[in-house]
Amino acid sequence: MCRNIRQLHNFEPAATSEEIQAAARQYVRKVSGSTRPSQANQAAFDEAVEAVAHATAHLLDHLTTSAAPKNREAEAAKARARSAARYGAA
């Protein structure tokens, strides 16, 4: 999975449409091998982003879990701590 795509399921508050759209854009960029499509491919790129975003929103709406929702700030702090341990403090 692309490193820039973050888990969106089981967070409180739930993932926003902007987060879903950003994840879809990253996925399509990864699959297409292009961060900026040519003008000839822009329409296909945009259509793919919308389709992936729709599928992602549908998936998130239908997933269930018995685990307690995660806290975004706590998860971000854990990620910063892992990064500091891996790369050293800035």
Contacts in CASP RR format, 6 or more apart in sequence:
PFRMAT RR
TARGET T0000
AUTHOR 0000-0000-0000
METHOD contacts of the structure
MODEL  1
MCRNIRQLHNFEPAATSEEIQAAARQYVRKVSGSTRPSQANQAAFDEAVE
AVAHATAHLLDHLTTSAAPKNREAEAAKARARSAARYGAA
2 26 0 8 1.000
2 27 0 8 1.000
2 30 0 8 1.000
4 26 0 8 1.000
5 23 0 8 1.000
5 26 0 8 1.000
5 27 0 8 1.000
6 19 0 8 1.000
6 23 0 8 1.000
8 15 0 8 1.000
8 19 0 8 1.000
8 20 0 8 1.000
8 23 0 8 1.000
8 56 0 8 1.000
8 60 0 8 1.000
9 15 0 8 1.000
9 60 0 8 1.000
9 63 0 8 1.000
9 65 0 8 1.000
10 63 0 8 1.000
10 65 0 8 1.000
10 67 0 8 1.000
10 69 0 8 1.000
10 70 0 8 1.000
11 69 0 8 1.000
11 70 0 8 1.000
11 71 0 8 1.000
11 72 0 8 1.000
11 75 0 8 1.000
12 69 0 8 1.000
12 70 0 8 1.000
12 71 0 8 1.000
12 72 0 8 1.000
13 72 0 8 1.000
14 60 0 8 1.000
15 60 0 8 1.000
17 53 0 8 1.000
17 57 0 8 1.000
20 53 0 8 1.000
20 56 0 8 1.000
20 57 0 8 1.000
20 60 0 8 1.000
21 49 0 8 1.000
21 53 0 8 1.000
23 53 0 8 1.000
23 56 0 8 1.000
24 49 0 8 1.000
24 50 0 8 1.000
24 52 0 8 1.000
24 53 0 8 1.000
24 56 0 8 1.000
25 49 0 8 1.000
27 52 0 8 1.000
28 45 0 8 1.000
28 48 0 8 1.000
28 49 0 8 1.000
28 52 0 8 1.000
29 35 0 8 1.000
31 48 0 8 1.000
32 41 0 8 1.000
32 45 0 8 1.000
32 48 0 8 1.000
34 41 0 8 1.000
34 45 0 8 1.000
37 44 0 8 1.000
37 45 0 8 1.000
84 90 0 8 1.000
END
